[in-house]
Amino acid sequence: MEIPLTLIDYLNRAELVYGDQIAVIDEPEQPADPLNELTYKELAQSARGFAAELDELGVESGARVAIVSQNAARMLIFLFGTSAFGRIGVPINFRLNKEEISYIVEHSGADVLLVDPELEEDLSSIDVKHFFVLGKESDYLFESDKTPKPFTPDENATATINYTSGTTARPKGVEMTHRNLWLNAAIFGWQTGVTHREVYLHTLPMFHCNGWGMPYSVTGMGGQHIVLRKVDGLEILKRIQKHGVTLLCGAPAVIAAILDAAIDWEGEIPGKEKMRIVVAGAPPPTKTIERVETELGWEFIQIYGLTETAPFVTMNRTRPEWDDKTAKERAVLLSSAGSPALGINLMTSPDGELLVQGNHVLKSYWKQPEATDEALAGGWFHTGDGATLGKDQYVTITDRKKDVIISGGENISSIEVEDVLFSHPSVSEVAVIGVPDDKWGETVKALVVLTENDVIDEETLISYCRENLAHYKCPTSIDFVEELARTTTGKLQKFKLREPYWKDMNRQVN
């Protein structure tokens, strides 16, 4: 017997087995009225009702439904209410500017756009058939008691389109099938040890690879979701203490915020010997990993992945044979990207690029067949990351061939930032690189050659970028130089440009 693996499986099990248990506790401080607490029966009905209301709007199976929102219970309902009932969810990064969001809505062909109330003023003019602001105006979508039309589940159908910044100014839409997401959620949940006793704090934005699959993993196992709208170290510690949180995920910036808050925390740090923190996007400094164990008393887990891999590719977690080592020694071992996840095959190309095979790898890039063929050439996904494979196939990322900077878990195209700086009349040449940062993993630096006899200061150029880019993409510092390192054919040698800033590190990417 064979039945399709689709996301509704996770919701159905939660409702059947854990129906009367609290599924989600919503963020209490948000511009929309919070949904407070929902049981799994209520969550499941909200998802069904959402799907039924899409039926009423004439949104057909396979149509795209987009949302731009910070973490909220409505976002969780959206993930199930679209994909689990035959539509394609398009969760969009709320940090993008209007032009970028408008492009994604248009490129995906979304019929519906739901936006956070904080973004209404900026996004209300986007051309879309159905526009809703999350809150009272749209809550009939989330509170409906209707039953959706039946649909035929297909594990190979596209479930979500997640847009990644990539290496050009135009983002690419990563098509993930139900099979991709089902297996990612199952294996990621399994390897992180998700159980029915889990209390998961949503520090990771749910739009990021659909929350790395944790909304599905935790739901399927009957765990509890605690929604956090904005990352704040002190608030994270308070929520852990109040709700008995056992697991959270995030970028290195989340760890930095928690460690900063812990310095002034009175009494024992909550979650000691119970908390697991899963980090991706960029490995934090070894000292930071050590502090998670020694100062917080939490387990540190590192994963590596990309939007195109759903994201789970590798995991690095403390092994029994490391138990007798010091915290510092364990931190050094945990600083690599780790070994392949279950079902993942890895190899490196002759020029050192990491290649991936597995059930989590994307179906295709939406409406970009050439980019798809390039990324999946030879039956392997080409990550664009330089890497070495050590003992037990432990992965160490050595360079980022795509020239994507990962700051605070956000992908930033160096080419996009360079294009903006090039447009300033005072800039003759520019190279944008990532440099190490204790809080963000890495941050954006621009190396600028000015036009002859021109004088301009760092603050003015950064302000210019902020007028033309989403703020998180803008350089945090600018160095003015006389020339940029290039090959004999004129190509920028970014590895040489990065060297002075990474000279005390064992890699040139964080």
N, C-alpha and C positions, 0 to 999 in steps of 0.2 A: 504493500500500500504506500502511496505517496500523496501527500497533500502539500499545497504551496506554502512556503514560508512567507508570511506577510505580517506587517506590524500590528494588525488587529489581534494577533495571537497573544501579545503581551497584555493588552487591555482586557481581553476576554478572560484570561486566567486571573488577573487581579480582581475583576468583578466577581468571578465565580468563587474564588477561594478566600479572598480578603475583603469582600464587599462592604462590610460594616466598619472596617477599620479606617482611620484617618489616612487619606492618601497624600494630601498636600495641605500645608499651612502657608497661606499667601503672605507676600510682603505687606506689612501693615501700613508703611509710609510710601504711598505712591499717588500720582495725580488722579488716577481712576479709583473708584471705590473698590477696596480689596474684596476678594471673594471669601476671605477668612478661611474656614476649614471646609474641605470637601472629603467625603468618604470615597472609596473606590467605586461604589455604586453611583454616586453623584458625579464623579469624574467621567465614568463611562457614559452616563446619560448625557452629560454636557457635550461630550465628543459626538455622540449620535445626533443630538439635537443640532449641533453646529453643522454637521453634514446634511441633515434634513433641511435646514434653512438655506444652505447652498443649493439644494435641489429646487427649493421654492424660487431662488433667484435665477434659475435656469443655467447654473454652472454645471456643466456636464462632467462625467467621469473623464479623467485625464487632463482636465483644465488646470491651469496654474492659479494658485491662491497665495498671495504674498503677505508678509507681515514684517513690520519694523518696530521692534519693541525691546525694551529692557526686560530682564527676567520678571515673570509674573505668572500666576496660575493660568491666566488666559493664554499665555504662550504655550504652556504644557497642553492645554486643551486643543489649541490650534494644531500642534504636532500630530496628535492622534485624530482630530476631527477632519483633517485634510487627507493625509496619506493612508490612514487605516480604513478609509471609506472611498478609495478610488481616485481622489484628486492628487495633484502634485503640489506639495508644500514648498514655498520659496521663502525661507527665513533670511532676512537681510540684516546686515551689520548696521546697527543704529548709529554708529560713529561716522558713517559715510556722509558726504555732503549731498545736497539735493540733486545735483547733476548726476552723480554716481547712482543714487537710488532710482532716479527717473530712468536712467539707461537700463538698469537691471529689470525694472518693471516692464519696460518696452521690449527688451531683448527676450525675456522669458515668456512674453505674451500673457502676463497675468491678467485675469478678468476681475480680480478682487485685490484690494490693498487695504490692510488694517494698520493703523499707525498709533504709536504711543501719544498720549495727549501733549507731552512736552514737544513733540515734533509737528503738531498739527499746523502751526503757522507756516513753517518752512515747506511742508510737503503737500498742503491742501490743493495746490495748483497742478499736481502731477495728473496727467491724462490717463485715466483708468475707468473702466466701465462702472465699477462699484467701489466707492471710497468710504471707509469707516474709521472713526476715531474710537479707540478702545475706551470703554466706560459706558455710561448710561445710554448713549445713542446706539451702541452696538450690542448691548448686553442681551438683547433678545436672541442673538445668535448663540450665546453661550448658556442661556437659561431655558432653551426650548425643550419641551417634553415630546417633541415629534420623533417619528421613526424615519430614517433615511430610506431611499430606494435601495433594493438589493443590487449588488454588483458582483461580478465574477473575479475572485482574487487571482492575481498572477504574480508570482514571486520575481519574475523578470521584468515586470513593469516598473517604470520610474516612479519612485516614491517621493523624492525631494530633489530640488536643484539648489545646490549651495555654491554661491559665487565666491571665487577666490581672486585676489588681486593679481597673482601671477607676476609676469615681468613686463607687461605693457600697461598702458593707461586704461585699456578696456578689460574689465574682469571677465573671467571665463566661468560658465555655468557648469558645475560638476554634477552630472546625473548619477544619482544613487538609486539602485533598485531596492525592492523590498528584501531580496535575498542578501544584498550587500549589508543593509542596515540590521537585518535580523541576526546575521552571523556575527557582525561586529559587536552588537549589543550583548549577545550571548557569551562570546569568548572574552570580551573585555570585562563583563560582569563576573564571569567565572574566575578569570585570572586575578582580579582585584578582590575576590571573595565576597561579592554581594549576596546577602541573605535576607530572609524575611524580617530580621531584626535590624536591618540597616536604617539609619537616619542620615539622609543625604542632604547636604547644604549646597544649594545652587550658587556657588561663587563663579562658576564658569558660565559665560553667556550661552543661553540655549540656542542661539543662532549658529554658534561655532560647531560645525559638523553635527548639527542637531544635539548639542550638548555632549559630544563625543559618544552618544548612544546611551548615556546614563538615564535620561528620561524613560527609555524603554527598559533597560536592565532593572532599575529599581522598581518600576511598575510591575514588571512580570514576576518579580520575587515578593511583591507585597510590602516593600520597604516604604519609608515615609519621606516625602519631599518637603524640604524647608526652603522657601523661596527668599533669596536675597537680591534686591534690586541693584544696589551699587556696592562695589567692594570697599569695605572700610575695616581696617584691622581690629579695632575695638569692638565694632558691631559683630564681626565674625566670632570673636571670643565670647561675647554675650550670648549669641545664638547657640553656640556649641554647649555652653553651660545650661541654658534654658531648656533646650530640646533634646539634650543627650546625643548630639551629632556624632557620627562615627566615621564619616567619609566626606571629603570634598575634593574638587579638582580645580586646577587653574594654572596660570602662567607664573613665572618666578616673581612677578610683581605682587601676587597674592601672598606668597611666603614673606616677602619683604614687609608688607603691610602688617601681617600678623606678628612677626618678630619685633617690629617697632612698637606695636601696641602692648606686647607682652612685657616689655621693660617696665612699664608703669602699672601692670596688673597686680592687684592685691590678692594674696593667697595663691594657692596652687593653680597652675594653668589648667583650664578645663580640657577634658579629653585625654589626659595623660594615660598612656598604655592602652588606649582604646581607639584613638584617631589614626586614620590613614589619610595622607595627602598625596594626591597624584598630580604630577607636574609634567607639562609638555610645553612646546613652543620654543623653548631655549633652556638648556641645562643651567641651573644657577651655579655660582661659584662653590667650590668644594666646602669652604668655610660655612656657607649658608646651609648646605645639606647637613653638615655636622651639627649646626645649631638647632635644626629641626628635632634631632634626637636628644641633644643634651639640654636645651633650654625649654623645649615644648614637651618632650617625652612622647612625640608622635612618630609613626612610621612614615618614612619618605619613600615614595615610589615614583620612578621616572618612566615615561613612555615617549616614543617617537612615532610620528605619523604626519600625514598631510590631509588636507581636505579631500584629495583624490583617493585616499585609502580609508576613509570613513571614521576615524583616522588610524586605527590601531595597527601598528607594524611591529614594534618591539617594546619590550618591557624590561626594566631593571629594578629588581626587588631584592631585598636582603635575603641571602641564602643561608641555610643552616651551618654550612662550613665557615661562614663569616662571624658566627656568634662569639668566638673567642678573640676577635680582633677589637681594636679600640674604635671609638666612634669616629675618630679622624681617619683611620684606615678604611672603615666601611664607607665613609663619605667619598673617598677617592674612588673606590670600586663602583659606587653608585653614580658617579659623574658621567659615565658613558651612557649611550642610548639604550643599551641592553641587548637581549637576545630575541630572536624572532617569536612573535606570538604564534599560538597554535594555528596551523594551517597556512602559515606564511613562509614562502621561500625567498631567499635573498642571494644576490651575487653582486659583484662589482664589474663594471665594464673595463676594457683595457685602459681607459683613461681615468679610472677611479670613481665613476659615477655609481651610486647605489641604485640597484634595480630590484623591483619587488614583483612577486606573483602571489595571488591569494584571492579569497572570496570577497574581500573587502574592497578590492580595487574598482574604481569607477566603471560604469557602463560606457560613458562617452562624455565629451564636452557638448553641451546643448548648442545645436546649430553650428558647430565648428568641427567638421569632419577632418580637415587637414591637421588641426591641432590634436585631435584624437589619435589619428594615425601616427603622428610623431611621438606622442606620449606613450603609446602602447606598441611601439615598433618591436618586432621580434617576439611578441607574446609576453613582454615584460613591461611593467610601468617604470618609466624613467623619472626618477625623483628630482633630478637636477641638483642633488646634493652629493658632494664628494665624500667618500667614506672609506674606512678600513674595516675589515672583518677579522677579529681576533679569535682567541680561544672560545669554543662553544658558540661561534659566530656572533660574539659580542660586537656591537656596532659602535664605532666612534666616528662622529661626523667631523670632517676635516675642513670642508669648504662648501660654500653655497653657490653652485654654478649658475643658478637662476638669478643671482644678485638680488634676492629677496631678503630684506631685513626683517627679522622677527623681534618686535619690541612689545613687551607686555602681552605676548600671545597673538598680537596682530601682525599680519603680513603686510609689509610695505614695499612697494616696488621702487627700487632705487632709480630705475629709468623714468618713472613717472615724476619723481621729485626733481631729477635732473632736467626734465623737459620744462618744468615750471621755472627753475632757476635760469635756464638758458634763455627764457623769454624776457628776462630783465636786461635792459640795454647796457648795464654796467658789467655784465658777466660775459667773459670771452670763452672760458672753458670751465667745466665743472665735473666733479666725480662725487657721487654720494655713496657712502659706505656705512656699515654698522660698526660701532665701537662698543666695548664692554661697559656695562652699567650694572651696578649692584642691585638696583631696584627692578629695572625693566629687562634684565638679561643682556640686551644691547639697545642702543639708541642711535638715532640718525645724526650723522655728521656730514657736512658738505665741505669739500675741498674746492676752492674757487680761485680761478685766475681772472683778474679784472681786465677789462679793456684798457688800452694804453692811456695813461694819464688820468684814469678815472679813480675817484675816491668814494667809497661807500662803507658804512659800518655794518657789523654783524647783525645788530638789532633791526636795522632797516630791511635787510634781506630776509631775515626770518619773518618779519611782519608781512613782507610781500608774499612769501609762501603761504602764510596763514590766510591771506585773502583769496588764494587760488586752490587750496588743498584742504582736505579734512585735517583738523589740527593735529591729530595723532601721527600724521604722516610727515609733518614738518620737521626740519632740522632743529635739534636742540642746541647745536653749536656749529660754527663755521670757521674754518681756518683759511686764511688768504695765503696762497702760495704763488711762486713764480712760474712753476711748470708742474705737469702731472706725468707720472711714470707711464710710458707707453712702449709697445713692441715696435719692431722695425717697420711693421705695416700700419702703425698708428693706433692699434687697439689699446685701450686702457688696461694696465696691469693692476687690477684692484688688490690682488694679493700683496703686492709691494706697497700699495697705498695703506693697506691695513696694518702692515707689519709693526710700525712704531707704536700703535695703540694696543696691540695684542702680544707684545714681546715677552711679557711675563706669563702668558697663558699657554696651554698646551694645544690650542687650536685657534683658528682664525674665525670661528663663528661661535656664538653662545647658543 
